[in-house]
Amino acid sequence: MVDRLKGKVCLITGGGRGLGKAMALAFAREGAKAVAISYVSNEKYAEETCQEIAEIGSTAYMTPVEVTNRESIKSWVSHIIDTEERIDVLVNNAGINRQGPIDTVTEKDWDEILAVNLKGPFLVSQEVLPNMVDSGGGRIINIASVSGLYGGPTTAHYAASKAGLISLTQVLARWGAQHGILVNSISPGIIETDLTREELRSGGGAGVVALTLLKRPGQVEDVSSIAVMLASDEQNYMTGQTISPNGGSYFTD
């Protein structure tokens, strides 16, 4: 622990498993004062993550939150502010995906994925922004996807939602600049997590991994280390940007 996030209060949506958990633990290891995670239904995983956060030494909060419902978000954010007084870092990580070619995407699937992946970050950011303004600044990190950069061929709704999230990042960065709020996105490629491990070892998953220059999936630390950097005071001149740890599967300017 080098305390790059010492004293900071951090919120992470969808923080019970996968990348969300990795970022929550990374923030705690870097000295975050408190790490608050939201979850939808996997209470067991959220409890395990909170226990690990607490063992590291940070205050841990877990709350069931529906990120498409403003009142649910408002209750969560208000509770953290009432308890910790401020929110320094928000990570919009909660997201869902369903694969299939565009001619098979249902209207219901489209609406649900756009609601969670794009409307959710919009609503959560709106609820957190006033406190960040009052506190003199903050950091927002949106977890997008490389699919949002190149138009994932079998995830039309997911790719569109993540492209929209990258655009929302830029809009928030423009608005937040005058308030000391830096907003960036991370667009991971193929990352091995407890949720993707089995798929990546299957025939289809292995084929996708083979398309990367590095010929291997990324690890959660490849994403959480970027999140720590963006959340810390090490950098104060990066905003509106998208960082894509994708193993060389896609190049950006």
GUZA-591476 format. One record per residue: residue in three letters; y, x, z of N, C-alpha, C in turn. Coordinates in steps of 0.1 Angstrom, whole numbers, plus 5000, padded with zeros to 4 digits. Each point is the difference from the previous one (the first is absolute). Example, Ala and Ser with C-alpha at 12.3 -4.5 7.8 and 13.67 -1.06 7.14 Angstrom:
ALA494351325078501249915000501250095000 SER501149964993501150095000501149925008 
//
This chain:
MET498850085000501249925000501350095000 VAL500949974991501250074999501249925002 ASP499849875004501049915004501149974989 ARG499649994988501049974989500549865001 LEU499349925007500449865002500349965014 LYS500350105008500249985014501149905003 GLY499649905008500949905005500149884990 LYS499450014988500249894990499049885003 VAL500549884997499249885000499749964986 CYS498749994998499549984986499249874999 LEU500249934989499349884997499250024987 ILE498749965000499250014989499249874998 THR500349944988499249884997498650044995 GLY499049925004498750034996499550135005 GLY500250035013499850135006498750025006 GLY499149904999498750015008498950094993 ARG500150014987498950074993500750084988 GLY499150094994500450074988501250085001 LEU500949994990501250085000500949965012 GLY500149885003500949955011499650075013 LYS498750015003499550065012500450154999 ALA499750064989500350154999501450035002 MET500949924995501550025003500349975014 ALA499549905006500249975014499750125009 LEU498850054998499550115008500950134997 ALA500350024988500950124996501349995007 PHE500649885000501349985007499950035015 ALA498949955006499850025014499850155003 ARG499350074992499850155001501350074999 GLU500949954993501350064998501049965010 GLY499549945011500949975011500849875000 ALA499649904991500749875000499949945014 LYS501149945004500149945013499149885001 ALA500049924989499249884999499649984986 VAL498749954998499549964987499549865001 ALA500649914992499649865000499449974987 ILE498749945000499349974988499849854999 SER500049954988499649864998498749994994 TYR499349885002498849984993499949854997 VAL499049964992499849864997498849945007 SER498850064998498849945006499150115007 ASN500150124996499150105006500550055013 GLU499949925010500650045014499250125005 LYS498750014998499250115005500650134995 TYR500350014987500550134995501450035006 ALA500849895001501350025005499950065015 GLU499149945008499850045013499650155001 GLU499150044991499550145000501250094996 THR500849964990501150084996501050025012 CYS500349895006501050005012499450095011 GLN498850005002499450085011500250154996 GLU499750034988500250144995501550045001 ILE500949914996501450035001500450035015 ALA499549925009500350025014499450125006 GLU498850044995499450125005500850134996 ILE500649994988500950114995501250015009 GLY500549895005501250005009501149914996 SER499949934990501149904996499749865005 THR501049935002499849865003499549924988 ALA499049925002499449934988500149855002 TYR500449944988500149855000499149954988 MET499449895002499249944989500449855000 THR500349954989500449864999499549944987 PRO499349885001499749934988501249944993 VAL500250054987501249964993499649964986 GLU500649894995499849954987501350054992 VAL499850104992501250064994500749914989 THR499349894997500749914990500749895007 ASN500050005014500749905008501150065008 ARG501249964997501250065007500049985015 GLU499649885004500049985015499050095007 SER498850024994499050095006500650145001 ILE500750054989500650135000501150015010 LYS500949905000501150005010499550015014 SER499049935003499550005014499550155003 TRP499350064991499550145002501150095002 VAL501050004991501150105000500849985012 SER500349875004500849975012499350065012 HIS498749985001499350055012500150155001 ILE499950074989500150155001501450045004 ILE501049934994501450045003500349975014 ASP499549885005500349965014499450115010 THR498850054996499350105008500550144999 GLU500250044988500350144997501550024996 GLU500749904998501450004997500450034985 ARG499150074993500450044987498750024991 ILE500250004987498950044991500650114991 ASP499350115000500550114992499350024987 VAL498749964999499250014988499249884998 LEU500149954987499149894996499250054988 VAL498749975001499150034989499449874995 ASN500449964988499449884994498750044993 ASN498949985007498750054996499049894996 ALA500249885006499049894998500049964986 GLY498849994995499849964986498649964997 ILE499849924989498749964996499850024985 ASN498850004995499750034986498749924996 ARG500049964988498849944994499950044985 GLN499050064997499950064986499549904990 GLY500450024988499649924989500950014988 PRO499649994988500950014988501049885001 ILE501150024993501149915001499649864996 ASP499149984990499649874996499249925010 THR499650075011499249935010500849985013 VAL501250055000500849985012500449865002 THR499749945011500449865003501449995005 GLU500649894999501449985005500050015015 LYS498949965007499950015014500050155004 ASP499250084993499950145004501450064997 TRP500649974989501350064997501049975012 ASP500149875004500949965010499750075013 GLU498850015004499650065013500350155000 ILE499750074989500250145000501550045000 LEU500849924992501450034999500749965014 ALA499449905006500649965013499850115011 VAL498850055001499750105010500650134997 ASN499850054987500450134996501550024998 LEU500749904996501450014996500949925009 LYS499749875002500849915008500050055015 GLY498850055004499850055014501050115003 PRO499950114992501050115003501549965000 PHE500349904991501349954999500449935013 LEU499149915005500349935012500150095012 VAL499050095002500050095011501250095000 SER500450054989501250094999501249925004 GLN500249884995501149925004500149985015 GLU498949985006500149985015500350125008 VAL499650124994500250125007501450064998 LEU500549984988501350064996501249985010 PRO500249885005501149995010500050095011 ASN498850025006499850105011500350144996 MET499550044988500350134995501550024998 VAL500649904995501550014998500750025013 ASP499649925010500650015013499750145007 SER498950064996499650125007500550124992 GLY500749984989500650114992499150064990 GLY498849944997499250054989498549985003 GLY499250044991498549995001499350044988 ARG498749985000499250044988499149884996 ILE499949974988499149904995499150074990 ILE498749985001499050074991499149884995 ASN500049994987499249894993498850074994 ILE498849945003498850064995499749924987 ALA500350064989499849954986498650054995 SER499950034988498850054994500350064986 VAL499150094996500150064987499949894989 SER499349895004499849894991501349944996 GLY501050015009501349944997500850094991 LEU499650124998500650104991499549994986 TYR498749984999499450004986499449874996 GLY500149905008499549874996498549995001 GLY499450015012498550005002499349904991 PRO499150044991499549924990499149885005 THR499450015011499249895005500649945013 THR501250025002500749955012501449954996 ALA500149914991501349964995500949955011 HIS499549915008500949955011500350105010 TYR499050095004500350115009501050104995 ALA499850044987500950094994501449954999 ALA500149874997501449944999500649995014 SER499249975010500649995013500550145005 LYS499250114997500450135004501250064992 ALA500049964987501250044992501349935006 GLY499849875004501149935006500450075014 LEU499050055007500350065013500850134998 ILE499750074989500750124997501549974997 SER500249894992501349954997500749965013 LEU499349935008500649955013500550125008 THR499250115000500350125007501450054995 GLN500250004987501350054995501149915004 VAL499849875000501049915003500450025015 LEU499050015009500250025014500750135002 ALA499750104993500650135001501549994997 ARG500349934989501449984997500849935011 TRP499449905005500749925011500150085013 GLY498950075003499950075013500850135001 ALA500450064989500650135000501350005009 GLN500849904999501249995007499849985015 HIS498849975004499649975014499150115006 GLY499850114992499150115005498649965000 ILE499649914991498649954999499450064987 LEU499050095002499450064988498749934997 VAL499849964987498949924996499350074989 ASN498750025001499250074990498649934999 SER499350034990498649944998499050124998 ILE498849975004498950094997499049924991 SER499750064989499149934991498750084998 PRO499049985010498850074999499149974988 GLY499250104996499049974991498749965007 ILE498950074997498749975005499950075014 ILE500049925010499950065014498749955007 GLU499350095005498749965007500449965014 THR499649875003500249955014498749935004 ASP500049945012498849935004499849874992 LEU501149964993499949884992499650034985 THR500250134996499750034986498950104998 ARG499550055011499050114999498749964992 GLU499549895002498849954993500249984985 GLU501249944997500349984986500250134993 LEU500650105006500350124993498750084997 ARG499049975008498750074998499149924990 SER500549894996499249924990500350054986 GLY499249954990500250044986501449984995 GLY500649885002501349974996501150085007 GLY499850015013501050085007500050154997 ALA498850054998499950144996500650034986 GLY499949904992500650014986501550015001 VAL500649935009501550005002500450135006 VAL499250055010500350135006500050114989 ALA499149994991499850104989501350014991 LEU500849895000501250004992501150095006 THR499950035013501050085006499950154996 LEU501150075001499950154996499250075011 LEU500149965012499350075011498649955002 LYS499649904993498649965000499449965014 ARG500949955008499649955014501049905005 PRO499649915009501049915005500850075011 GLY501249945002500950065011499549955013 GLN500550065011499749975013501249935007 VAL499749935010501149925006501150095005 GLU499750135004501050095004501050044989 ASP499549994987500950024989501149904999 VAL499849895006501049895000500850015013 SER499350015011500649995013501050125002 SER499750114994500950125002501349974993 ILE499949934988501349974993500849905009 ALA499349905005500649905009500750065011 VAL499450105007500650075011501350074995 MET499950074989501250074995501249904997 LEU499649894994501149904996500549935013 ALA499249995010500549945013500850095009 SER499850134998500650105009501450034996 ASP500750085008501350054997500050134993 GLU498850044995499950124992500849994987 GLN500049884994500749984988501049885002 ASN501150024995501149915001500749974987 TYR499450044989500749994987499049944989 MET499049935005499049944991500049855002 THR500449924990500049865001499949944986 GLY499349885000499849944987498950064991 GLN499250095006499150084993498549955002 THR499250034990498649975001499250134999 ILE499250035010499150115001498649954997 SER499350074991498749954996498950105001 PRO499350005012498850095001498849944993 ASN499850054988498949934992499050104993 GLY500050125005499050104995500250034985 GLY501249984995500250034986499549894990 SER499849885005499649894991501249944992 TYR501250035005501149954993501250095003 PHE500850034990501250085002501249925000 THR501050035008501349935000501150114999 ASP501149964995501250094999500550045013 
//
